[in-house]
Amino acid sequence: MIRRGEDYIRSLREGNHPVVYYDGKVVDNIVDHPAFKIPVRTTASYYDLHWDPEKREKLRHYSPVLGDEVGISFMIPRSKPDLRRLAEGLITIYDHYKGFFGRSPDYLNMWSAVFAAHHDYFSKHFGSKFGENAIEIYREHAKRDLFFTHAIVAPMYDRSKPPSQWPDPYIWAGVLRETSEGVVVRGAAMISTSAAYAEWLWYLPNIRRDTDPRYAIFFAIPTNTKGVKVLARRSFAPRDGYSEFEYPISSRYEESDGLLIFDDVLIPRENIIFYKKPEEIENFMWHEVRLRAWFNWHFVIQHYCRLKFLAGLAIAVAQASGIDSFINVQEKLGEILIYLALNEAAIYGSIELAEELPNIVRPNAQIAIAASHFNMKALPRANEILRLISAGASIPIPSSIKDFENTEERVYIEKYLSMKGINALERVKLFNLLWDVIGSEAGIRYEQYDRFSRGDSTIRWAQTYTEVYKSKHEELKKMTKDILDQMPNPKQ
């Protein structure tokens, strides 16, 4: 039930991945290809983490559905203590990643568990077979401990019109035709992180972009299904000759993103859970299933772990350079720590105020979504603070570890690059780490992802008013109304 890293790597070698295009060629060997070997091995470390004697208790869960132990991220929480245990398991995983590598297998494991818990929703609105599909996909996913990825967003062809009005309505993925076996899907989706080295995928479009029924299909399929292809972006792995010394984040947590293409892909009926009812998207995302509550909660956990790392990095830089006694620096360090505290409060507050449903206990949606939307600005701001407190000192760092191996050069490095609190070697390591977070391609990619992975922050912050807290408008206004009602009116 719970795999080791070597099992995952063996699966990829056996061809359980999509057709991947990189640098003008189809990739023959995903496992050892320079563009993918880092995330493949980091994913393998996720599986091995479940066998770590010090962590396995937090990362394993006995599933009554499957009658065996599974990874904690497959848990269907039935109580608040279960939900807290799930959160602390995810924190263990993202502490391992220092809050990076957000498309780790646990993310979509949680989605499959949520869909299975709400199988009655799919049965009620789409037919009993769809509910059965949700359960069976979850069983297969958990039993084989598969690595799922996902894709949601329409390609950016013409945002002024819905995709059904584009010259080719199948730029975005939609049902081309039905067959006796299922449906044929044509089109593409971005940004599919980890698609190149995932074994299965969930496809869930954002129906708000277009309510044409052809786009209203949610399904799960193996990534090696005929017609599934990935156009991978340029890798941000360290250049040849550089290693973890120069790029400690890029060399561990580089994730691949790509454009996912469905080139007339046959989706069997047993792989579909949502079909032909675009009007149900609100129930799915905001009400009955509330997928938005779950994936935003997961984002908050990721970002809580990242903020712990960023706070420690900022404190280390400030103390090493002797600026931590400056009030303006203390204010900035305090700002990151405030973000950290608010995220911790959001995680445990969302558990304490969780919704206890018959089929699952769900984190409080308003807290989870609001905190996640807040982090769309808080995480980039934390990176900005790191840039501000390090200033120009973040730039003139020797080019590689080889500079320390030149005895003549090392004399100068040790004299001029040491700092008040640390020697030159420690300083270069620290500032290489800093630069990989705030200045490298991988670091900037993470910042861009933090800003936009849930959409435009303007829209998301507005939705906090128009949707997330809509049900509380009258309750919140009542305090104002109470005062207004007590104020005297002029005499007639």
N, C-alpha and C positions, 0 to 999 in steps of 0.2 A: 504493500500500500504506500509506504513512504520510501521514495527512491533515494539513492545516493547520486552524487554528481556524475560519477562514471556511467551510471545508467542513462542519464540525460544525454551525455556526450555520445554514448553508443547509439542512442535513438537517432540523433542527428546524422551520424555516420551511415546509418541504415536508410537515410533519405527522407526522414520525417520532418521536412521543411519545404517551403515553397520554391518555385523557380525564382532565383534572385539575379538581377542584373547589377553589375558593378564595373565601372571603368570600361564600359563597352563590351563586356563579356558576361556569359552565364557563369555563375560561381559553381565550381565542381565540388569544392571542399569547404563548406561553411565553417567547420570546426577550426581549421588551421589558417583560414584566409586572414591576412593582416587587418582587414576592415572589421572582422567579426570575432576574432579569437579572444579579445578582451571581454566583451559582454557574454560570450559563451561560457568562459571560465568563471566569470562572476556569477552567472546563473547557476553553474554547477556548485559554487560555494553556498548558494541558498539551500540547495538540497542537502549538502553535507552539514550545514548548520543544524539540521534536525537530528543529526547523529552526535552532535557535540555533547559530551556528558554533562557539561555545566548548563546547557541550554535546552536539552531535549524535553525536560518537564514543562517548560513554557511553550514549546513549539509543537506539542503532540496533544491529540484529543481523541478519545474513544467515541466513534460515531455509531449511535444506535441504528442509523439508517443502513450503514454498511457492515456493521458487526465487526469492526476492526479499528485500529488506530489510523488516524489520518493527520495531515498537517493542520495546525490550529486554524489556518485561514479557510479551511473547509467547514469550520464549525457553523451550525445553525443555532445561534444563541437562544435559549429558552427562558433565561432569567437575567436579571441585572448582573449577578456574579459571573454568569457566562459571558456577557458582553464585556465586562471588565477584563476577564481572562483573555478574550479575543484581542482587546486593545493592547494589553500588556505583551501578548505574543507578537503582535505587529510592531510594537515599540522595540522589542528585542531584535526583530529582523532589521528595522531601519536604523537602529543604533549600530548594527553591524555594517550597514552601508553609509553611516554618517549622514543619513537623510537623503542620500542620492539614490540613483537607480530605481526610480519610481515605478517602472514597468517590470518589476520582479514578478515571478509567478503568483505570489500571494494576492495580487491585486484582482486578477480575474477569477482566482479561486473563490474569492468572496462573492463576486457577481453570480457565479454558478450556484452557490449556496443560497443566495437571496432569491434567485429565480425558482429554485426547487422548493423553497419555503412557501412561495406564492403560487404554487402550481394550480391552486384552485382559481386564482385570477385568470390564468391562461385558459383553463377549462371553461370558466363561466363566459368569457368574452369571445373565445375563438373555437371552442370545441374541446371535448375531453381528450382527444389525441394530443393537442398542444400542451395540456397540463402533464400528460404522461411523458411527452418529449422533454419537458423541463426537468423532470425527475431523472429520466434515463441519462440525459446529457451530464447532469451533476454526478450520477453514479459512475459513469465512465471516466469523467474528469478526475474525480477523487480516487477511484479505485486504481487508476493507472498513474496518478500524480502527474498529470500532463501539464505542460507549459502552454497556456492560452495567452494570446494577445487580443487586441481589438482594434476596430476602426470605426469612426463615427462621421467625420467631417467631409462635406462635399468639396471637391477641387475648386479652387478660386478662379473660376472662369469669368463670371459676370455677376457680381453681387447685387447689381441693380434689378435683377430678375430672378424668379425662382427657376431651378434647374429644368423643370418641365417646359419652360419657354425658351431654353437655349436652342441653338440650331440643331444640336444633337442632344436629345433628352437623356441619352445614356452615357453622358460624361460622368454624371453621378450614378452610382449603382442602383439599378432597378430591375424589376422582373420583366424579362423580355417575352417569355411565353411559359405556359404551363404544359407539363407532360404527364404521362401516367405514373412516372416515378417521383416527380416533384416539380420544381420550377427552375428555369434557366435565368441566371442573373448576369447582366452585363454592366460594366461601368467601373468606377474607381472611388477610392476614399483616401483622404489624408488625415492626420499624420499618423501612420501606423508604426508606433515605436515597438521595436523588438520583433517585428514581423519576420525578418530574415531568418531568425533562429528560434521561432516559436513552432510548436508542433500542431496546435489547433488555433482557431480564432473565433471570437464572437464578432458578428457584424450587427451593429445597432445604429441606424442613421438618425440624424436629428430631423424629425418630421416637421418641425416648425419651419424649416427652410422651405418646405414644399409639401402640401397635403395631398398631392397626387397619389392615389392608392398604389401605383406601381413601386413607389419607394418605401411603402409601409411593410417591410419585412425584416424580421430579426432572426438570425440563425447562427448555428455553430457548425463548423466543418474542419476537417484536418487541413492543414496548410499545404499538404502535398496533393490536394485534390486537383484534378486536371483543369487547367485554365487559371489557377491562382498564381499571380506573379507579383514580384516586388521590385520597384525601382529604388534602390537604396541611395541615400545621400552620401556625400563624401565623408569618409571616416575622420574623426578627430583624435584618433590614436596618436601617441607620440611618434615623431619622425624616426626613421632608422638611426640608430646610434644613441638615442635617448631612452631613458628608463623611468622607473619610479622615483629616482632621485630628482630628476628635472620636472616630472609630471606625475605627482603622487595621486591626483584625482583622475586625470585622463587615463592613466594606465590601469585603473581599477574600475571606474564607474562610467566609462564611455558607453552610451547606449546608441544603437543604430535606429534611425528613423527612415521611413520610406513611404512611397506612394504605393498603395495596395490596389491591384488591378484584378477584376473579375472578367476574364476573357471568355464569355459565354460558359459560365460555371453551372453545372447541374447541382442543385441543392436538394437532396432527398427530403421527402415530407417529414421523416422522423427527426430531422435536424432543425425544423422550424418551430419557433414558439410564439410568434406574433406575425399576423398576416392580414393585409387588406383593410385594416380599420385605423386610418390615420387619426380619427377623432379620439382614439383610445390613448394617444400619446400623453395627454395630461394626467390621466389616471396612472399610467405606467411610471412617468417620471416624478410626479408631484403628489399623488394621492395614495392609491392602493398599494402599489409596490414601492413607491418613493425611492427609485434608484438614485436620484440626486442626493438624498440624505446619506446613502451608503458611500458613494464614491467621494463625496466631499469630506465625509468623516475620515476616510482613508487618506485623503490629501492632508488633512490636519495632522494626522499621526506622522506622515512622512515629514511634514514641514516642522513639526515640533522637534523631531530628531535632528533635522538640518539646523534649526536655530540653536540647539544645544552645541552643535559643532561650530557654527559661526560665532557664537558668543565666546566659546573657548579660544577660537583663533584670534578674535579681536582682542581679548584680554591678554593673550600671549604676546601679540605684537606690541600692544601698548606698554606692557610691563618690561619687555625686553629693551624697548627704546627709551624708557624712562619718562614717558608722557602720561602715564596713568594718574599722575597727581594733578594734571591740568583739568580745570573745571569743564572746559569745553569738550575734552576727551571723555571725561567721566559722564557727561550728559549723553554722549553718543553711545558709550558702553551701556549706560542705563537704559537707553532706548531699545537696544537689542534684547536686553534682559526683560524689559516690559513685554515685548512681543513673545518672548519665550514663556513668561508667566501666563499671559492671556491664552496661549495655545494649550498649555497644560490645563488651565481652568476649563477651556472649551471641551477638551477630551473627557475629563472626569465629570463635568457638568452635563454633558450630553448623555453620559451613562446614568447619572443620578436621576435625570429627568427623561429617561428613555420611555418610549411607547411600548407597553407590554401587550402585544397582540397574541391571538391564539396560536399563530403559527411561528412567530419569531418575536424577539425583543429588538426593537430598532432604536438606534441612537436618536436623540432629540434632533429633528430635522432643522429647526430654526437655528439652533446653536451651531450644528455642524456646518450648515451651508454658509451662515454669516461668517464664521471663523475662516472657512476656506476662501471665501470672497475677500476677506480682509487680507489674507496672506498673498493675494495677487499683487498687493502693493507693499506689504511688510517685508517679504523676502527680497525683492529688488532693492528696497531701502536698506536692508541689512548689508547687502553687497556694496551699496554706495558708501555706507559708513566705513566699511573695510578699506575702500579706496581713499576716503578722506583722512582716516587716522594714519594710514601708511604713507600717504602723499608720494613724493618723488622717490622715497627710499625703496619703493616696490619695484623700481625699474633697473638700476645698475647692479644686476646680479650676474656673477660669472656664468658662462654659457653652459657648462656641463660639469659632471663629476671629474672629468679629466683635468680640469683646471687645478684641482687639489692634488693631482698626481704629478704635476710639474713642480719640482722642489723649489725652483727659483721663483715661480709665480706664487706659490703657496705662502712664501714669506710676506709678500705684499697683501695677499688676501687676508691673512691672519692679523696683520697690522691695521689695515684700513676697513675691514668689513666686520670686525667684531663689534658688539654693542654692549651697552652698560650691563645688561643682564645675562648675555650669552656669548659664547665664543663664535668665531667666524663660521665654522662648519655648521653649528646649530642655527646661526642666523640665516645662512644660505638655504638650508633645508626648510626653515620656517617661511622664508619669503618665496621659495619655489612653490610651497603649498599655497601660500596666499595668492600668488599670481595665477596658479592653476584654477583657483576659485573665481577670481575677479577679472582675469585678463585673457586666459587661453580660449581657444575655440570651444572646448568642452564646457568651460565655465560660463561663457556667454550663452551657449546653447541652453544650459540649465536655467539661466536667468530669463531668457526669452520664453522658455517653457513655463516657468513659474508665472510669468505675466499673462500668458495666453492659453494655457492648456485647458482652461474651463471656458474660454471665449474671451470677449472684450470686457475688461473690468468695468467700463462704463455701464454696459448692459447688465452685468452681474450685480453691481452695486444697486442699480435701479431696480432689479428684480427683488432685492431684499425688501424694498417697499411694495412693489406691485404684486409680488407673489409669495415670497417667503413669510412675511409678516402680515399678509393681507387679512388673515382671519383675526388678527389682534388689533386692527385699526380702531374699532369702536371701543374696545377695552382700554387702549392707550389714550384715546381721546377723552374718556370718561373723567379722568383726573382734571383735565382742563374744563370740561363741562360742569363739573361739580363747583369749581370756583366761579365760573360764569353765572351759574344758577343762583349763587349766594350773593352776587353783586346787585345792589339796588338799581332799579330802573327809574328813570325820571318820572315825576308826577305828571299825570295827564292833564 
